[in-house]
Amino acid sequence: MSYNMVIAGAGGIAQAVGLILSEWGNVPLKIFIGNRTLQKAEKVAHWIGEGTTNPSVAKAFCLSESGMTKEMEEIFTQGDVLLDCLPGSLAPKMASYAKKFGLHYVNLTEYVAETNEIIELAKNAETGFVLQSGLAPGYIDILAHYLYQEFCRKYNVDKVDKLQFKVGALTDHAVAPHYYGFTWSPVGVATEYIKDAEALRDYKKVYLKSLSERAKIIIDGRTYEEDLTSGGAADLPDALSAKVRNLDYKTLRYPGHYAWIEQQLAALKKGDAAIKMLQEKMETEIPHIEQDQIVLYAVVEGKDSHGILRRSEASNLILPQKVGKHRLRAIQTTTAAPMVQAAFMLLESNHKGLILQSKIDPKPFLNGNFVVPVYGNIK
């Protein structure tokens, strides 16, 4: 068995996806890297070829912004899965290509409106569409769902009081006044700070203002601040309504960062323009830093069948690691590995149509051969 993998995008996550496919894939693969700038796609294809210790064929192509080209048509026709690593605003367009040419489709975006658009598009598709498959949304939602299922099984209940899950993409060090460094897309950070968050309160789905429920939390002896941000809850508020009293996703930051963000937001105009303005402000004052770490935490709490209050937790600290001959940042491996795992889940099964995070069988996914080298095993 061999597969043709089409990667849309040529940024840091697309690089990691291509390298992980080449290095950890156990079947012959052809990899196509598409980007609006052919030179950038060629650079990534060459980087993957240099970095893998396995035989690999990575071919670059121009992913035209103006519509379908003959080259794109040829590649999509022979492709098996499209891994969409482009900005979330382009996700519906890429999903429509996948549906038209009969490819499986996997994306990363936390954008809610674009996700809803693809949900409608994928309903009657003959191939599988896995949405929001990276770190958050993505892995953290599957982990949270697993903790919920195990808690209910162990304590013989079908409802819980809390299901909370949190992720921080952080630098090793943080300095005043912003206490932050960019380890991934500035536009993604600005978007999640401004758009509303989906959650459950008293068993009902609600929309809460981002950055409206700040608290301190200690994870493995280290103190962080957490607050609501958009997109990270994926479809769990819909899937677990009437089963979980309070459910939410929060982003972890070093103490002091959210206070600085509040100061910036207070000086900005409201509405859609605020995202761009906040992004520009952050890019002016916050540096991009290569050395990074990922902190994640999930907890379920409730009473067992005897009325005793119980709590089950999981946490992880993930650092940069070497894949093949290249060293990848933590944000790259933690985002790319679940995406690749989702792609192979589709290729090795009969899934059709939409597969949201709550529909993925958690334990085999969390113990998949692409996920485990990054996150470790789940028992």
C-alpha positions as CSV (number, residue, x, y, z in Angstrom):
1,M,0.0,0.0,0.0
2,S,1.2,3.5,-0.9
3,Y,-0.4,6.9,-0.5
4,N,-0.2,10.3,-2.1
5,M,-0.3,13.1,0.5
6,V,-1.1,16.6,-0.6
7,I,-0.1,19.3,1.9
8,A,-1.5,22.8,1.4
9,G,0.8,25.4,2.8
10,A,4.5,25.8,3.3
11,G,4.9,27.2,6.8
12,G,6.3,25.7,9.9
13,I,3.4,23.3,10.5
14,A,3.5,22.1,6.9
15,Q,7.2,21.5,7.2
16,A,6.6,19.4,10.3
17,V,3.7,17.4,8.7
18,G,5.9,16.6,5.7
19,L,8.9,15.5,7.8
20,I,6.8,13.4,10.2
21,L,5.1,11.7,7.3
22,S,8.5,10.9,5.7
23,E,10.2,9.9,8.9
24,W,7.5,8.0,10.8
25,G,5.2,6.7,8.0
26,N,5.5,3.0,7.6
27,V,4.3,2.9,4.0
28,P,5.7,4.3,0.7
29,L,4.5,7.9,0.3
30,K,4.6,10.6,-2.3
31,I,4.3,14.1,-0.8
32,F,3.1,17.2,-2.7
33,I,3.7,20.6,-1.1
34,G,1.5,23.3,-2.5
35,N,1.8,27.1,-1.8
36,R,0.9,30.3,-3.6
37,T,4.6,31.0,-3.8
38,L,6.3,28.2,-5.7
39,Q,9.7,29.1,-4.4
40,K,8.6,28.7,-0.8
41,A,7.0,25.3,-1.6
42,E,10.2,24.2,-3.3
43,K,12.3,25.2,-0.3
44,V,10.1,23.1,2.0
45,A,10.2,20.1,-0.3
46,H,14.0,20.3,-0.3
47,W,14.1,20.7,3.5
48,I,12.0,17.6,3.9
49,G,14.2,15.6,1.6
50,E,17.3,16.7,3.5
51,G,15.8,16.0,6.9
52,T,14.4,12.5,6.5
53,T,16.4,9.3,7.0
54,N,14.0,7.4,4.8
55,P,13.5,7.4,1.0
56,S,11.0,10.2,0.3
57,V,9.7,12.0,-2.7
58,A,8.5,15.6,-2.0
59,K,7.3,17.6,-5.0
60,A,6.4,21.3,-4.9
61,F,3.6,22.9,-6.8
62,C,2.0,26.3,-7.1
63,L,-1.4,26.5,-5.2
64,S,-2.9,29.2,-7.3
65,E,-5.0,31.9,-5.6
66,S,-6.9,32.6,-8.8
67,G,-8.4,29.2,-9.3
68,M,-7.7,25.7,-10.5
69,T,-4.7,25.1,-12.7
70,K,-3.9,22.0,-14.8
71,E,-1.1,21.1,-12.4
72,M,-3.3,21.4,-9.4
73,E,-6.0,19.3,-11.1
74,E,-3.4,16.5,-11.9
75,I,-2.1,16.5,-8.3
76,F,-5.5,16.5,-6.6
77,T,-6.8,13.8,-9.0
78,Q,-4.0,11.4,-7.8
79,G,-4.0,12.5,-4.2
80,D,-5.4,10.4,-1.3
81,V,-5.7,13.0,1.4
82,L,-5.4,16.8,1.6
83,L,-3.7,18.1,4.8
84,D,-4.7,21.8,5.0
85,C,-2.0,23.8,6.8
86,L,-3.1,27.2,5.4
87,P,-4.7,30.0,7.4
88,G,-8.2,29.2,8.6
89,S,-9.8,31.7,6.3
90,L,-8.9,29.5,3.3
91,A,-10.2,26.3,4.8
92,P,-13.6,26.2,3.1
93,K,-11.9,26.6,-0.3
94,M,-9.4,23.8,0.4
95,A,-12.3,21.6,1.7
96,S,-14.2,22.2,-1.5
97,Y,-11.2,21.0,-3.6
98,A,-11.0,17.8,-1.5
99,K,-14.7,17.1,-2.0
100,K,-14.6,17.8,-5.7
101,F,-11.6,15.5,-6.3
102,G,-12.5,12.8,-3.9
103,L,-9.7,13.3,-1.3
104,H,-9.9,12.8,2.4
105,Y,-9.5,16.2,4.2
106,V,-7.8,17.2,7.4
107,N,-7.4,20.7,8.8
108,L,-6.2,22.6,11.8
109,T,-8.2,25.8,12.1
110,E,-9.9,27.0,15.3
111,Y,-12.0,29.4,13.3
112,V,-15.6,28.7,14.1
113,A,-17.4,30.3,11.1
114,E,-15.2,28.5,8.6
115,T,-15.6,25.2,10.5
116,N,-19.4,25.5,10.3
117,E,-19.1,26.2,6.6
118,I,-17.1,23.0,6.1
119,I,-19.5,21.0,8.3
120,E,-22.3,21.7,5.8
121,L,-20.1,20.9,2.8
122,A,-18.9,17.6,4.2
123,K,-22.3,16.1,5.2
124,N,-22.8,14.1,2.0
125,A,-19.1,13.6,1.1
126,E,-17.8,10.2,0.0
127,T,-14.5,10.8,1.8
128,G,-13.7,11.6,5.4
129,F,-13.3,15.2,6.7
130,V,-11.6,15.6,10.1
131,L,-11.7,19.2,11.3
132,Q,-9.6,21.0,13.9
133,S,-7.1,18.2,14.2
134,G,-4.0,19.9,15.6
135,L,-3.2,20.6,19.3
136,A,-6.0,22.9,20.5
137,P,-8.4,22.3,19.0
138,G,-7.4,18.7,18.4
139,Y,-5.4,16.5,20.7
140,I,-6.5,18.3,23.8
141,D,-10.2,17.7,23.0
142,I,-9.6,14.0,22.4
143,L,-7.7,13.8,25.6
144,A,-10.5,15.6,27.5
145,H,-13.1,13.3,26.0
146,Y,-11.0,10.2,26.9
147,L,-10.8,11.4,30.5
148,Y,-14.6,11.9,30.6
149,Q,-15.3,8.5,29.2
150,E,-12.8,6.8,31.6
151,F,-14.2,8.7,34.6
152,C,-17.8,7.6,33.8
153,R,-16.7,4.0,33.3
154,K,-14.6,3.8,36.4
155,Y,-17.2,5.5,38.7
156,N,-20.3,4.2,37.1
157,V,-21.9,7.6,36.2
158,D,-23.1,9.3,33.1
159,K,-22.8,12.9,34.2
160,V,-19.9,15.0,35.7
161,D,-19.6,18.4,37.2
162,K,-16.5,19.7,35.4
163,L,-14.6,19.0,32.2
164,Q,-11.8,21.6,31.8
165,F,-8.8,21.5,29.4
166,K,-6.0,24.0,28.8
167,V,-3.0,24.4,26.6
168,G,-0.2,26.9,26.6
169,A,2.3,27.4,23.7
170,L,5.0,29.2,25.7
171,T,8.6,30.3,25.6
172,D,11.2,29.1,28.2
173,H,11.5,32.7,29.6
174,A,9.1,35.6,29.7
175,V,9.9,39.3,30.4
176,A,7.9,42.4,31.2
177,P,5.8,44.1,30.0
178,H,4.1,41.4,27.8
179,Y,5.5,38.2,29.4
180,Y,5.2,36.4,26.1
181,G,7.0,35.4,22.9
182,F,5.5,34.2,19.7
183,T,5.9,30.6,19.0
184,W,3.2,30.4,16.3
185,S,0.9,32.6,14.2
186,P,0.3,36.1,15.6
187,V,-3.1,36.3,13.7
188,G,-4.1,33.1,15.4
189,V,-3.3,34.5,18.8
190,A,-5.1,37.8,18.2
191,T,-8.2,35.9,16.9
192,E,-8.5,33.6,19.9
193,Y,-8.2,36.6,22.3
194,I,-11.1,38.5,20.7
195,K,-13.7,36.1,19.3
196,D,-16.2,34.5,21.8
197,A,-15.5,31.1,23.4
198,E,-17.9,28.2,23.4
199,A,-18.5,26.4,26.7
200,L,-21.1,24.6,28.9
201,R,-22.6,26.2,31.9
202,D,-25.3,24.3,33.9
203,Y,-25.4,21.7,31.1
204,K,-26.2,24.2,28.4
205,K,-24.0,25.6,25.6
206,V,-23.2,29.2,26.0
207,Y,-21.0,31.8,24.3
208,L,-18.6,33.6,26.7
209,K,-16.5,36.6,26.1
210,S,-12.8,35.6,25.7
211,L,-10.5,36.7,28.5
212,S,-13.4,37.0,30.9
213,E,-12.7,34.2,33.4
214,R,-9.0,34.6,34.4
215,A,-7.6,32.5,37.2
216,K,-4.3,31.2,38.5
217,I,-3.4,27.5,38.2
218,I,-0.4,25.4,39.3
219,I,0.6,22.6,37.0
220,D,3.5,20.3,38.1
221,G,4.5,23.0,40.6
222,R,4.6,25.9,38.1
223,T,2.2,28.8,38.3
224,Y,0.3,30.0,35.2
225,E,-2.7,32.2,34.4
226,E,-5.6,30.7,32.4
227,D,-8.4,32.4,30.6
228,L,-11.1,31.7,28.1
229,T,-10.2,31.9,24.4
230,S,-12.1,31.0,21.3
231,G,-12.0,27.8,19.2
232,G,-10.2,25.4,21.6
233,A,-13.3,23.5,22.8
234,A,-14.0,22.1,19.3
235,D,-17.4,20.3,19.2
236,L,-17.3,19.1,22.8
237,P,-19.9,21.7,24.0
238,D,-22.4,20.2,21.6
239,A,-21.4,16.6,22.1
240,L,-21.5,16.7,25.9
241,S,-24.3,19.1,26.7
242,A,-26.7,17.5,29.3
243,K,-23.7,15.3,30.4
244,V,-21.2,17.9,31.8
245,R,-22.4,20.7,34.0
246,N,-19.5,23.1,33.3
247,L,-17.1,22.6,30.4
248,D,-14.5,25.0,29.0
249,Y,-11.2,25.4,27.2
250,K,-8.7,28.0,28.4
251,T,-5.3,29.1,27.2
252,L,-2.3,29.1,29.6
253,R,0.0,32.0,29.8
254,Y,2.7,33.3,32.2
255,P,1.3,35.7,34.9
256,G,1.2,39.3,33.7
257,H,0.5,38.6,30.0
258,Y,-3.3,38.8,30.1
259,A,-3.1,42.1,32.0
260,W,-0.9,43.5,29.2
261,I,-3.4,42.3,26.6
262,E,-6.2,44.0,28.4
263,Q,-4.3,47.3,28.3
264,Q,-3.9,46.9,24.5
265,L,-7.5,46.0,23.9
266,A,-8.7,49.0,25.9
267,A,-7.0,51.3,23.5
268,L,-8.3,49.6,20.3
269,K,-11.4,50.1,18.3
270,K,-14.1,47.5,18.7
271,G,-15.4,45.1,16.0
272,D,-13.6,43.0,13.3
273,A,-10.8,45.6,12.9
274,A,-9.7,44.8,16.5
275,I,-8.1,41.5,15.5
276,K,-5.8,43.1,12.9
277,M,-5.0,46.0,15.2
278,L,-4.1,43.7,18.2
279,Q,-2.0,41.6,15.9
280,E,-0.1,44.6,14.7
281,K,0.4,45.9,18.2
282,M,1.7,42.5,19.4
283,E,4.0,42.0,16.4
284,T,5.5,45.5,17.1
285,E,6.4,44.7,20.7
286,I,6.6,40.9,21.1
287,P,9.5,38.9,19.6
288,H,9.3,35.6,17.8
289,I,11.3,32.9,19.7
290,E,12.4,29.5,18.4
291,Q,12.9,27.8,21.8
292,D,9.5,26.8,23.0
293,Q,7.5,24.5,25.1
294,I,3.9,23.2,25.2
295,V,2.0,22.8,28.5
296,L,-1.3,21.0,28.6
297,Y,-3.7,20.0,31.3
298,A,-7.1,18.4,31.5
299,V,-9.3,17.5,34.4
300,V,-12.7,15.9,35.0
301,E,-14.5,16.2,38.3
302,G,-17.7,14.8,39.7
303,K,-19.3,12.5,42.2
304,D,-19.1,8.8,41.9
305,S,-22.1,6.4,42.2
306,H,-21.7,6.6,46.0
307,G,-21.8,10.3,46.1
308,I,-18.0,10.8,46.8
309,L,-16.4,13.7,44.9
310,R,-13.7,12.5,42.6
311,R,-11.2,14.2,40.3
312,S,-9.1,12.8,37.5
313,E,-6.3,14.8,35.9
314,A,-3.7,14.6,33.1
315,S,-0.8,17.0,32.3
316,N,2.2,17.1,30.0
317,L,5.1,19.3,29.2
318,I,6.5,18.9,25.7
319,L,9.8,20.3,24.5
320,P,11.4,20.6,21.1
321,Q,12.6,17.3,19.7
322,K,14.6,15.9,16.8
323,V,12.7,14.2,14.0
324,G,14.9,12.7,11.4
325,K,17.8,15.1,10.9
326,H,15.9,18.2,11.9
327,R,15.0,19.7,15.3
328,L,11.4,20.7,15.4
329,R,9.8,23.2,17.8
330,A,7.3,21.8,20.3
331,I,4.5,23.7,18.6
332,Q,5.4,22.0,15.4
333,T,5.4,18.4,16.6
334,T,2.3,18.8,18.9
335,T,0.3,20.3,16.0
336,A,1.5,18.1,13.2
337,A,1.5,14.7,14.8
338,P,-2.3,14.6,15.6
339,M,-3.0,15.9,12.1
340,V,-1.0,13.1,10.5
341,Q,-2.6,10.6,12.8
342,A,-6.0,11.8,11.7
343,A,-5.0,11.5,8.0
344,F,-4.0,7.9,8.5
345,M,-7.1,7.2,10.5
346,L,-9.0,8.1,7.4
347,L,-6.8,6.3,5.0
348,E,-7.0,3.0,7.0
349,S,-10.7,3.1,7.7
350,N,-14.1,3.5,5.9
351,H,-14.9,6.9,7.4
352,K,-17.1,9.1,5.2
353,G,-18.4,12.6,5.7
354,L,-17.7,14.7,8.8
355,I,-15.6,13.4,11.7
356,L,-15.4,15.9,14.6
357,Q,-13.3,15.5,17.6
358,S,-16.0,13.9,19.8
359,K,-16.5,11.2,17.1
360,I,-12.9,9.9,17.2
361,D,-12.3,6.8,19.3
362,P,-9.9,8.4,21.9
363,K,-7.8,5.6,23.2
364,P,-6.5,4.2,19.8
365,F,-6.0,7.7,18.5
366,L,-4.0,8.8,21.6
367,N,-1.9,5.7,21.3
368,G,-1.3,6.0,17.6
369,N,2.1,5.6,16.1
370,F,2.4,9.3,15.1
371,V,1.0,10.7,18.4
372,V,3.0,8.6,20.9
373,P,6.5,9.8,19.9
374,V,5.4,13.3,20.8
375,Y,2.9,13.0,23.6
376,G,3.6,9.6,25.1
377,N,1.2,6.7,25.7
378,I,-2.2,6.9,27.3
379,K,-3.0,4.0,29.6
